[in-house]
């Protein structure tokens, strides 16, 4: 069984036992999380599509890690104007292990 959940302004296709990296959510490592915004629930030949959410559906998981991703370099360059700007950014993320889709 799998589901499409919405968190952090993005949608993720998840199933039981899977680890996903999502936008940072509050909590410590080992804490339980529950996703109520389930947009689609499917498996075993039947599918339920929400309008916008599937009624009574939820996805539960556990926070595995709170960290920051690799550095992304932002480089702006204007030719003939001698303008060069370099900037780095590291985005926070949360790694979640999906335990149950119901």
N, C-alpha and C positions, 0 to 999 in steps of 0.2 A: 504494500500500500504506500502511496506517495501523496504529497500535498504541495501546493504552492502557497507560500506564506509571504506576508508583506511586513517588512521592518526596516526602519531607517530610510524610508522613501524608495526602497528597492524591493524587488520580488525574487524569491529563491525557491527552486524546486528541491524538496527535501524528502528523505525516506528514513526509516528507522536505522540507527547505527551509523549514520553519516555524520561527518564533521564539516561544518561550514564556517567561513569567516564573514562576519557581518559588521555593520557599523557599530561603534562602541555603545554598549548599554550598561547601565549601572549594575553592580554586583561584584562579588569576589569569586575567585576560583573555587569551584565546588558548589556554588549556589545553583538552585533550580530556577529555570525560567519557563514561562508559559506564553505561547504566542496565540492570541485570540483572532488575529486577522488572517483567517484561512480563506483564500480566494477559490481554491479548487481542491477537491478530495477525490482521488481515483485509485483504482486497483481492482483486480479480480473481475474485470468485465463491466464494471459500473462506474460512473463518474457523476459527481455532484458539483455543479458550478454555482458559486454564490452570486448574490445580487445586492451589495458587493461582497458580502461574506457568507460562508456556509454556516447555517444556523446549527449550533450545538457542537461544532467541530473545534478542536484545539490540537496544538502540537506542543509537547513538553520536551525540554532538554536540560542540559547541565553545562555550566560555563567551564571550559577547559583552560582557557588562557585569556588574559587581558594584556595586550601588547601594542607595539607600533610597527607599521610595515616598513619596508626598505625606503631609503631616501629617494625622492624624485627630484631631479634637478630641473628648475624652470629657468630658461635662458632667453633673454630678450635682446635682439640685435637690430640696429638700424644702420644700414650701410650709408656711407658718406656723411654721417652725422656724429661718428665716434661715440655712439651710445651702446653700451654693453652692460646688461644687468644680469647677475646670477643670483638665484634664490633657491633654497632647498626646502622641502616639505616632507614630513613624516606623519602619515594618517594613523590615528588610533583605530584599533579594531578589537573585536571580541570573537574568540573561537568557541563555538558551541557544538556539543555532541547531541544529536537528536536521539531521544530515548523512545518516544512513543508518538504515533500519529493516530488520532481517534476522532 
